[in-house]
Amino acid sequence: MEENKPSLLLQRQRSANKAAAVFLAPVIILLLIFIFYPIADTFITSGYKWNGISADKKFIGLSNWGTLMKDISFWIAFKNNLIIMVLSICVQLPLGLALATFLDFGGKKLNIYKIIWFIPLLMSSVAIGFLFTYALATNGGIISTISKWLGGGNIDLLGNPRLALLTVIGVICWQFTPFYMVYFMAAYTNISYDIFEAARIDGATKGRYFSRIALPLLFPSVKSAAILSMVGSLKYFDLIYVMTGGGPGTSTELMATYMYKQSFKTFNMGYGSAVAGGMFILITMVSLITMRLLNGRKEVQ
């Protein structure tokens, strides 16, 4: 009987492996088709001179990559992505945490604010882009109208190279701050109410409870939210493209909008693929560096 135990365990292990393979196969197939194959094909296409339509593809090796390394417009777009990333994290996360804290301390009587503040996230980015394009128009826009009421003139926010990017960042924060509000509200539910009661019994104010108890417990959620905001900021496309199209000039150009223009406006699919490949590499590098820094901080603590 004891001699059969290893064989029975081996059979069970094989059965478990077969079941795991059956359940994982659809996911693996979908990942191969829609994730890994497009990434590989992008890098392959970057080695060709091709308009994306004709069957005539000319292999040019690493020429597109050499051009990309010297392309000032691409690096300006990358810089704009980094600016959006930093400002999004610095604005969306603290504001989302403040709103979540306000709602958590306020209880059920503030439920109406949850609904109102969540509305921007329910709207599509394209709709929000068109909405703010008209709302911020030089003639007849909200800001220009208020300026005229106060005795000033028209204010061109989206047409001013110095203000366009900051204006777009403000719209992005308006749309996505509710996401982090809900994210931190969910994180608050993981903190036992007994901890709050014990702190109040010991004489801690709500401010001291937040800074000394709640915030350290929320740090893992803050770290995850920072990574989500960072990756999302490096991939923005639709809202920016609708509001400014990357202009004026290159003041709001992002890697995704630059890739789209190269691939589908100038029909330079080979170089557009190189831009997409560079975008993939840079996003991966920034993500790994950020996660390394955050995990290193956690280890130190």
Protein Blocks (a to p, Z undefined) as FASTA:
>chain_A
ZZmmmmmmmmmmmmmmmmmmmmmmmmmmmmmmmmmmmmmmmmmmmmpccehlamcdcdeh
jmmmmmmmmmmklmmmmmmmmmmmmmmmmmmmmmmmmmmmmmmmnommlmmmmmmmmmmm
mpcfklmmmmmmmmmgmghpaklmmmmmnopacddfklpmklmmmmmmmmmmmmmmmmmm
mmmmmmmmmpcfklmmmmmmnopafklmmmmmmmmmmmmmmmmmmmmmmmmmmmgfklmm
mmnnopahjlmgcfklmmmmmmmmnopaklmmmmmmmmmmmmmmmmmmmmmmmmmmmmmZ
Z
